[in-house]
């Protein structure tokens, strides 16, 4: 015995659009997070480069 299920296509499309919008927001949040991490990594790299430059003369005395 099979059942007949009636679904309004407009409702299905509306739900899909809502989910796509939500995914878009999540992707944007991830992009912002990645950009912030990139900035931190660049900052740490600059600090490490400065430390390497500062401590370079001490390497010659060992």
Secondary structure as GFF3:
##gff-version 3
##sequence-region A 1 62
A	DSSP	alpha_helix	9	59	.	.	.	ID=ss1
###
